[in-house]
Amino acid sequence: MTGIPVTESSAGHDLERRLHLAIEEVNRILLGKESQVQLAFTCLLAGGHLLIEDLPGVGKTTLAHALARAIGAKYQRIQFTSDLLPADILGVSIYRRDQERFEFHPGPIFADLILADEVNRATPKTQSALLEAMAEGQVTTEGETHELPRPFFVIATQNPLDLVGTFPLPDSQLDRFLLSITLGFPDPAVERVLLTAEDRMELLQASRPVLKPADVSALQAESRTVHASEALLDYVQALLAETRSERWFATGLSPRAGIALLRCGRAHAFIEGRDFVTPDDIKAIFPALARHRLTLAAGTEISVDEQITGLLRQVAIP
């Protein structure tokens, strides 16, 4: 008996189907946060890194762990503290007397998905140890460069800066994060389920991978082929220009942020099952892309998110 040949098209459809199963699996564990979960997968497919800023105990670690399980990633959690050193993240070279040479012992950063937990509790020197890894997909120690796995995805959690013992991330570090999201408290119905249903950690332990890291790389490549029309590019440029007009913010979005916006728009459209980007894709991801990159002008009394909402209303959709 001969089987049905698997064409490139059918294989692609199977990948997309399993992508949505992976999203459903994460939503099954992290209840009531569908938009944040979709943004996390958008960030993953766009090849970026995710920053989650929120109070302790609202599900930041659960999201990272559930996503890692769903995509079959090798997962490492690094707890950032004030005494953490760069070598604790990157690894160290140990002298082998019997071989008369140094041997590199990789640190926890050599994994597919890294949870940098409470990243702003570490000192700036330790925070900077992530810079090369996030930007270049490699680390350099003692003059030697070591490649990181592909895909390589960092999810960093950050406590609000008014909590004791935190160090603000510098702009150069913040810009390495493609998207920034908050989770917030669950609504009452969801919280009741959390109080009465199976423990989330038990659900995590019982969950099974839906994708493999190689599948994620293939999905990233497919999402990059999503079409962006000239009118869509006009809309992206209009948004960028408006952020730079000094009406809304002290400084506007950079060209690199504009490229990131388009990349995320393609990934979001791909998850939505389309082969073209719409202005709604851009609007859906714009707040998460912009909030950690923009600074309010002096004297502004509303929040960054409220300014971004006003800006999106101001720019006409083509």
HELIX and SHEET records of a PDB file:
HELIX    1   1 GLU A    8  ILE A   29  1                                  22    
HELIX    2   2 GLU A   34  LEU A   45  1                                  12    
HELIX    3   3 LYS A   60  ALA A   70  1                                  11    
HELIX    4   4 PRO A   86  LEU A   90  1                                   5    
HELIX    5   5 VAL A  119  ARG A  121  5                                   3    
HELIX    6   6 PRO A  124  GLN A  127  1                                   4    
HELIX    7   7 ALA A  129  GLU A  136  1                                   8    
HELIX    8   8 ASP A  171  LEU A  174  1                                   4    
HELIX    9   9 PRO A  188  THR A  196  1                                   9    
HELIX   10  10 ARG A  200  ALA A  206  1                                   7    
HELIX   11  11 PRO A  213  SER A  223  1                                  11    
HELIX   12  12 GLU A  230  THR A  243  1                                  14    
HELIX   13  13 PRO A  255  ILE A  271  1                                  17    
HELIX   14  14 PRO A  279  ALA A  290  1                                  12    
HELIX   15  15 VAL A  304  GLN A  314  1                                  11    
SHEET    1   A 5 TYR A  75  GLN A  79  0                                        
SHEET    2   A 5 LEU A 113  ASP A 117  1                                        
SHEET    3   A 5 PHE A 153  GLN A 158  1                                        
SHEET    4   A 5 LEU A  50  GLU A  53  1                                        
SHEET    5   A 5 LEU A 179  ILE A 181  1                                        
SHEET    1   B 2 GLY A  91  ARG A  96  0                                        
SHEET    2   B 2 ARG A 101  PRO A 106 -1                                        
SHEET    1   C 2 GLN A 138  THR A 141  0                                        
SHEET    2   C 2 GLU A 144  GLU A 147 -1                                        
SHEET    1   D 2 PHE A 249  THR A 251  0                                        
SHEET    2   D 2 THR A 295  LEU A 296 -1                                        
END                                                                             
